[in-house]
Each structure stands twice: as structure tokens, then as C-alpha cells.
């Protein structure tokens, strides 16, 4: 597919046909990679918090999951309501 480079403010861009946008469920961002002499655009398919579980397991295995703040707040004074 041949696409034109168009001016966008001080930059330039390309227009992606709507059929491709729909086919790849592209919302507002793409991943851009440079590989050899190629520009590769990939849709972002990650979900929020994807990979967190594995990261937390790795932190626990490395004993890097200690609390930086106490788990609870000590209540050493009387509240007045």
C-alpha cells in the first residue's frame, strides 16, 4: 500500500485507512519500531496491569516486596467527634 506523508504542525505523518484502524482495533496509540531499514507500526494490545502478577512473583522471589510504609496507622491519640 502506498501512503502519502502529510504535514501535521511542525511534524509530518501518514494517514491510516479506516479499514486498517478497525481491523487492528487501533484506538489512540501505536508502537513504533525501527528494525534495519524498516519502520514497523504495531497495535498496542496490552491490557491495563498486564504482567503485574508475574512481576510481583519475581519481586517476592527476590525478597524485593517489603513494605515501605507500615501496613496500618497506629492510633495513639483520642479522636474527638
DAURBEL-V835905 format. One line per field, one symbol per residue. ss: DSSP state (h for helix, s for strand, l for the rest). phi: phi as a letter, one per 40 degrees, with the letter a starting at -180 (. if undefined). burial: I if it has 9 or more other C-alpha atoms within 8 Angstrom, else O. A space follows every 10 residues. Layout:
# DAURBEL-V835905
ss: ???
phi: ???
burial: ???
This chain:
# DAURBEL-V835905
ss: llllssssll sssslllhhh hhhlllllls sssssllsss ssslllllll lhhhhhhhhh hlllllllll llllllllll l
phi: .cbccbcbgc bbabcbddcc dccbfcbbab cbbbbfbbbb bbccbccdgc gcdccccccc ccfbbcccbc cabcbcbccb b
burial: OOOOOOOOOO OIOOOOOOOO IOOOOIOOOI OOOOOOOOOO OOIOOOOOOO OOOOOIOOII OOOOOOOOOO OOOOOOOOOO O
